[in-house]
Amino acid sequence: MPLSMKKQNTFILFAVIFSFFANVAESNSILKDVRINQSDNETRLVLDLTEKVKYKLFTLNRPDRIVIDLYQADLGKDLKTNINKTGLINGIRIARNNSRRIRMVIETSEILFYRLSAIPKNPNPNHRLVIDLKKAFEGSKKLAASSVNRKKLVVAIDPGHGGKDPGAQGSQAIEKDLVLKISKKLKKLIDQEKTMSAFLIRENDSFPCPDNRSNCRQQESLSERITRAKKGGADLLVSIHADAFSDRSVRGATLYALSDSRKIRRGSEYKVMYRPKTKNNVKLKSTSSRKSLSRVTSSDIDAQDQSIEIGKHILKEMKKDVRIRKKTPREAEFAVLKSTSIASVLIETSYLSNKDDEKFLINPRNQDKIVEAIVRGLKSYSASTRKDLGKK
Ligand SMILES: [Zn+2]
C-alpha cells in the first residue's frame, strides 16, 4: 500500500470517530424545565427538553414512587431539581444518576393511575414528555372509610330509567315504575339504620337531566345520575333495574360492579402504578395504624375494587331470599358504574320478560325481601371491613 493511501485511510477513520462523538454530543437533550398543572383529581407534569430522549419509566412502593430515567440527557442550568408537594405529588427529586442518565423520582401521595406521552418538538419549541396522574381508588377508599368511621354511610339510590324512558316492559309491570317503588322501600329501610342514610336520584316518574332540563340524551342522563350522587355526598351509588331478554326462560337477579382499573375509559392508556395484595383489597396505611377506626378518613386507608367487594356481600345476602342468576358480581361497563370517585353497583332485580320473575317482583312482600337483603349486605360489608382494618 503506498504511503499516501495509508494516510488517507487514517484520516477517514478519524473523521468517522469524530463524527460519532459529535453526533452523541449533539443529541444530548437538556431537561430545561418541569412544569406542574393541578386540577381536582389530576396532576399533570410536563418535562421540557431540547431534544427527543430515550426514557424508561417504572414504579416503586414504600413510599409510592414513579421513576423516570432519561438517557443521554443533561440538567438545564436553571432547572429546579427539588420540587415540593403539589397536588397528587409529595415531592420530586432530579439528579444525574450515572454518566448516561438523569433520574427523576416522583413521590406520589398514594397509588395512582398514570400515563406518559411524548409530544414532538415541531411546531413546539421543546420536545415534551407529559405525565398525567389521576386518583384511582378515591371511591373505594371513601366507601371503606365511611362504612367504619363515625360518619354515616351515605347511599345514593338510582331508580333506573324514568319519564320518557320506560325501561323493560313486562306483561303487567313497567321497569321505571317498579324500580322506583323498590328504591323508595330501600331508602326507607336504610334511613332506619343508625349508621346509614340514603337519598333518591329521582323521586318521581322523571328522566334525570343536567340543570333540571326536561329532556336530554340517554348518556347525559346517566352521567347526571353520577353527578347527583356526588353532589349528595354519597359513598355508594346503588342503581336499581329490572331486566328483559329475548329468551323468556332466563330469570334471576344479577349484580354488576366494576374493578377500579376498569372504571377508566378504554384506550385512555392509563395504567395503575401497582396492585397491593391484601385480603378483600382493604387495609389501614401503616402511618394510620394506631388511629381509632371511628376517626379514619379515606386518606388513612389503602383500598381498591370495593364496588366488587360490597357487591359480593349484597349478593351473598340476596341469595338467601331471591333467585340469583350469577353468584358473583359481573363486570360490565355500564355508565353509572364508571366513576373512580364513587363506589357503585347496579342490581338487575330480575327479568320482567320471565313470567315467574315478574310475578315474584310485583309482589310487595318480595320487594321487601330484596331491599332487606341489600341492607344486610351493606351491614355485612361494614363488619367485614372493620375486621380487615382492625388487623395489624
Ligand atoms: Zn333497566
Boltz pocket constraint, residues with backbone or C-beta under 6 A from the ligand:
constraints:
  - pocket:
      binder: B
      contacts: [[A, 160], [A, 161], [A, 167], [A, 168], [A, 175], [A, 240], [A, 241], [A, 242], [A, 243]]
      max_distance: 6.0
